[in-house]
Structure formats: C-alpha cells, structure tokens
Amino acid sequence: MRIKEEIFDTIKNSPELKPREDFIQQTKLKLINEARRYNKRQKIIKASYHWSAFAAALALITWISFLGGMNYLLESASQVMASFNGNTNPPATEKNEVNPISIKSPMVLIYHTHNTESFSTLASDNRL
C-alpha cells in the first residue's frame, strides 16, 4: 500500500503534469476575455430594462396628459368608490348600457351536459 502512495505522489509531482507558462497565459487571457464579454452582455440587459421602464413611464405620462387617460382614471376611481360606499348603481355612460352590478336579483343559469359520469361505460350500465 505504501508503494501505491509513493507512485501516486511521484505522478502528482512529475514535471510532465505541470502546464507550460504559455498555456497558463493563454488560458488567463481567454478567461479575462470571456468575463469581459459576459459583463458587457449583463450591462446591455440591465440598460434595456432601464430604457424599457423609461419608455413605459413616458407612454403612461403621454396617455394621461394628452390622450384622455385622466378622464378614464377618474371615471374608474369613481366607480370603485361607489362600489365601496354601497352604491351599486354607478352612473352609466350610455342610456342603453346595462350594468350587471345594478341588477337587484341576478339570475344564474346552471346546466348539466352529461347524463352519465365519464368513467362509467355503456357496457357496465345494467339499465340498457
């Protein structure tokens, strides 16, 4: 057993297993270049998130300021506040519009499409 350990130690410490200095330098440069490329990609992704958030904020501000978004927001807020205050009849925008919340006694239609369970077969049914 001691001979095996000595053999392994001589193999580990042999000069043939040590890399050349040229190989070490090339590997180091390759790793540095890969790290730079990775960092560059990460910066681009981070910048795209920032620019996307900026574009979304700009679009929101434009919609609220110039395209009538404030009216929509105020109308929605008044409907929400009316529902919290117990008023179930928010003002309708059109006279013909029916608001489902304003129905006093709503009706629900429940119908069943199957007359047998899906796991029972016709062969096991004794009534046939």
Residue frames as qw, qx, qy, qz and C-alpha x, y, z in Angstrom:
[[0.000, 0.885, 0.466, 0.000, 0.00, 0.00, 0.00],
 [0.314, -0.773, 0.112, 0.539, 2.89, 2.31, 0.70],
 [0.418, -0.061, 0.605, 0.675, 4.25, 1.66, -2.77],
 [0.186, 0.679, 0.631, 0.325, 0.97, 2.81, -4.32],
 [0.176, -0.932, -0.202, 0.242, 1.08, 6.05, -2.34],
 [0.411, -0.534, 0.376, 0.636, 4.66, 6.69, -3.46],
 [0.363, 0.257, 0.683, 0.579, 3.69, 6.03, -7.07],
 [0.053, 0.848, 0.509, 0.138, 0.78, 8.45, -6.84],
 [0.302, -0.855, 0.010, 0.422, 2.98, 11.11, -5.23],
 [0.422, -0.282, 0.520, 0.687, 5.60, 10.79, -7.95],
 [0.261, 0.514, 0.673, 0.463, 2.88, 11.05, -10.63],
 [0.092, -0.919, -0.373, 0.086, 1.38, 14.13, -8.96],
 [0.303, -0.835, 0.175, 0.424, 4.74, 15.85, -8.66],
 [0.675, 0.108, 0.482, 0.547, 6.09, 14.91, -12.06],
 [0.047, -0.473, 0.158, 0.865, 7.09, 17.84, -14.30],
 [0.030, 0.161, 0.784, 0.599, 5.09, 16.37, -17.20],
 [0.104, -0.663, -0.742, 0.011, 1.80, 17.21, -15.43],
 [0.146, -0.655, -0.178, 0.720, 2.67, 20.86, -14.86],
 [0.515, 0.776, 0.353, 0.091, 1.33, 23.13, -17.62],
 [0.551, 0.231, 0.111, 0.794, 3.56, 25.30, -19.74],
 [0.118, -0.470, -0.237, 0.842, 3.74, 29.01, -18.91],
 [0.126, 0.041, -0.491, -0.861, 2.48, 29.79, -22.39],
 [0.320, -0.404, -0.815, -0.264, -0.63, 27.68, -21.79],
 [0.270, -0.549, -0.579, 0.539, -1.26, 29.40, -18.46],
 [0.031, -0.344, 0.051, 0.937, -1.05, 32.85, -20.06],
 [0.222, -0.109, -0.660, -0.709, -3.34, 31.89, -22.95],
 [0.331, -0.488, -0.807, 0.003, -5.92, 30.42, -20.58],
 [0.208, -0.508, -0.392, 0.738, -5.77, 33.50, -18.38],
 [0.079, 0.204, -0.276, -0.936, -6.33, 35.81, -21.36],
 [0.284, -0.257, -0.788, -0.482, -9.18, 33.65, -22.62],
 [0.308, -0.545, -0.728, 0.279, -10.91, 33.73, -19.23],
 [0.108, -0.436, -0.164, 0.878, -10.47, 37.50, -18.97],
 [0.170, 0.037, -0.502, -0.847, -11.99, 37.99, -22.45],
 [0.329, -0.398, -0.828, -0.219, -14.94, 35.72, -21.58],
 [0.255, -0.548, -0.565, 0.562, -15.53, 37.65, -18.36],
 [0.002, 0.299, -0.099, -0.949, -15.49, 40.95, -20.27],
 [0.262, -0.151, -0.685, -0.663, -18.00, 39.62, -22.81],
 [0.337, -0.489, -0.799, 0.093, -20.25, 38.36, -20.02],
 [0.181, -0.505, -0.356, 0.765, -20.09, 41.70, -18.19],
 [0.089, 0.132, -0.354, -0.922, -20.84, 43.55, -21.42],
 [0.316, -0.327, -0.788, -0.415, -23.93, 41.37, -22.02],
 [0.318, -0.544, -0.679, 0.376, -25.10, 41.95, -18.46],
 [0.084, -0.383, -0.092, 0.915, -24.71, 45.72, -18.87],
 [0.205, -0.052, -0.565, -0.797, -26.72, 45.63, -22.11],
 [0.355, -0.449, -0.810, -0.128, -29.51, 43.63, -20.46],
 [0.269, -0.533, -0.496, 0.630, -29.57, 45.98, -17.48],
 [0.012, 0.254, -0.154, -0.955, -29.66, 49.03, -19.75],
 [0.253, -0.231, -0.713, -0.612, -32.51, 47.52, -21.77],
 [0.314, -0.561, -0.739, 0.201, -34.54, 47.11, -18.56],
 [0.173, -0.491, -0.229, 0.823, -33.90, 50.74, -17.65],
 [0.104, 0.124, -0.408, -0.899, -34.81, 52.02, -21.11],
 [0.272, -0.372, -0.821, -0.336, -37.95, 49.85, -21.21],
 [0.266, -0.605, -0.609, 0.439, -39.08, 51.25, -17.86],
 [0.083, -0.392, 0.035, 0.915, -38.35, 54.78, -19.09],
 [0.166, -0.075, -0.636, -0.750, -40.34, 54.19, -22.30],
 [0.292, -0.504, -0.811, -0.061, -43.28, 52.74, -20.34],
 [0.217, -0.585, -0.413, 0.664, -43.28, 55.70, -17.95],
 [0.000, -0.251, 0.280, 0.926, -43.11, 58.12, -20.86],
 [0.224, -0.261, -0.768, -0.540, -46.01, 56.35, -22.60],
 [0.286, -0.579, -0.725, 0.237, -48.06, 56.46, -19.38],
 [0.142, -0.514, -0.171, 0.828, -47.39, 60.15, -18.88],
 [0.089, 0.077, -0.510, -0.852, -48.27, 60.87, -22.52],
 [0.252, -0.404, -0.834, -0.280, -51.51, 58.86, -22.24],
 [0.251, -0.631, -0.585, 0.443, -52.54, 60.63, -19.04],
 [0.136, -0.484, -0.010, 0.864, -51.58, 64.09, -20.26],
 [0.176, 0.323, -0.411, -0.834, -52.61, 64.19, -23.89],
 [0.305, -0.036, -0.831, -0.463, -54.80, 61.21, -24.79],
 [0.622, -0.373, -0.151, -0.672, -57.58, 61.45, -22.19],
 [0.579, -0.015, -0.782, 0.229, -56.20, 58.97, -19.72],
 [0.026, -0.079, 0.543, -0.835, -57.06, 61.21, -16.78],
 [0.623, -0.067, -0.070, -0.776, -60.78, 61.02, -17.63],
 [0.778, 0.005, -0.609, -0.154, -60.62, 57.24, -17.77],
 [0.410, 0.066, -0.720, 0.555, -58.80, 57.06, -14.43],
 [0.241, -0.088, 0.359, -0.897, -61.24, 59.43, -12.72],
 [0.734, -0.050, -0.268, -0.622, -64.25, 57.50, -14.05],
 [0.721, 0.016, -0.687, 0.086, -62.77, 54.19, -12.90],
 [0.207, 0.087, -0.641, 0.734, -61.93, 55.61, -9.49],
 [0.457, -0.105, 0.161, -0.868, -65.48, 56.96, -9.06],
 [0.805, -0.047, -0.448, -0.386, -66.94, 53.55, -9.95],
 [0.587, 0.038, -0.718, 0.372, -64.67, 51.83, -7.44],
 [0.025, -0.097, 0.491, -0.866, -65.52, 54.36, -4.73],
 [0.628, -0.108, -0.104, -0.764, -69.22, 53.97, -5.47],
 [0.791, -0.055, -0.597, -0.123, -68.95, 50.20, -5.06],
 [0.406, 0.035, -0.677, 0.612, -67.19, 50.66, -1.70],
 [0.214, -0.090, 0.291, -0.928, -69.80, 53.12, -0.48],
 [0.338, 0.284, 0.842, -0.311, -72.61, 50.63, -1.05],
 [0.500, 0.582, -0.005, -0.641, -73.98, 52.37, -4.13],
 [0.600, 0.019, 0.761, 0.247, -74.47, 49.52, -6.58],
 [0.504, 0.745, 0.424, 0.109, -75.71, 51.81, -9.35],
 [0.369, -0.410, 0.220, 0.805, -72.69, 53.69, -10.72],
 [0.406, 0.687, 0.035, -0.602, -73.56, 56.25, -13.38],
 [0.745, 0.279, 0.543, 0.269, -73.86, 54.63, -16.80],
 [0.200, -0.367, 0.345, 0.840, -72.10, 56.32, -19.68],
 [0.233, -0.066, -0.624, -0.743, -74.80, 55.40, -22.18],
 [0.603, -0.083, 0.232, -0.759, -78.56, 55.17, -21.65],
 [0.883, 0.125, -0.295, -0.341, -78.86, 51.74, -23.27],
 [0.383, 0.399, -0.784, 0.282, -75.98, 50.24, -21.34],
 [0.826, -0.465, -0.180, -0.263, -76.95, 47.58, -18.79],
 [0.039, 0.613, -0.693, 0.378, -74.63, 47.27, -15.85],
 [0.690, -0.133, -0.709, -0.059, -74.58, 43.72, -14.41],
 [0.252, -0.022, -0.655, 0.712, -73.91, 45.10, -10.93],
 [0.307, -0.062, 0.131, -0.940, -77.14, 47.13, -10.95],
 [0.623, -0.207, -0.631, -0.412, -79.43, 44.07, -11.25],
 [0.495, -0.503, 0.380, -0.598, -81.15, 43.63, -7.87],
 [0.813, -0.160, 0.530, -0.181, -81.80, 39.89, -8.08],
 [0.253, 0.546, -0.691, -0.401, -79.34, 38.32, -10.51],
 [0.948, 0.087, 0.158, -0.262, -80.20, 35.01, -12.15],
 [0.143, -0.551, 0.797, 0.201, -77.67, 32.26, -12.68],
 [0.882, 0.259, -0.180, -0.351, -78.12, 29.54, -15.28],
 [0.318, -0.449, 0.835, -0.003, -76.61, 26.20, -14.33],
 [0.877, 0.266, -0.105, -0.385, -76.96, 23.38, -16.78],
 [0.611, -0.365, 0.698, 0.076, -75.59, 19.88, -16.92],
 [0.496, 0.542, -0.477, -0.482, -74.30, 18.45, -20.20],
 [0.289, 0.237, -0.926, -0.047, -73.67, 14.83, -19.24],
 [0.786, -0.298, -0.107, -0.532, -76.23, 12.25, -18.24],
 [0.953, -0.223, -0.140, 0.148, -73.63, 9.70, -17.07],
 [0.431, -0.791, 0.337, 0.272, -70.26, 10.01, -15.48],
 [0.459, 0.723, -0.473, -0.209, -67.28, 9.92, -17.78],
 [0.074, -0.442, 0.891, -0.074, -65.79, 6.85, -16.12],
 [0.636, 0.148, 0.697, -0.296, -68.92, 4.67, -16.44],
 [0.048, 0.180, -0.758, -0.625, -69.13, 2.79, -19.69],
 [0.680, 0.042, -0.187, -0.708, -72.27, 1.71, -21.50],
 [0.641, 0.081, -0.761, -0.063, -71.32, -1.94, -21.05],
 [0.235, -0.035, -0.781, 0.577, -71.32, -1.66, -17.27],
 [0.404, -0.011, 0.175, -0.898, -74.71, 0.06, -17.22],
 [0.162, 0.157, 0.971, -0.080, -77.35, -2.57, -16.38],
 [0.399, 0.531, 0.388, -0.638, -80.29, -0.40, -17.41],
 [0.364, 0.512, -0.452, -0.633, -79.54, -0.79, -21.13]]
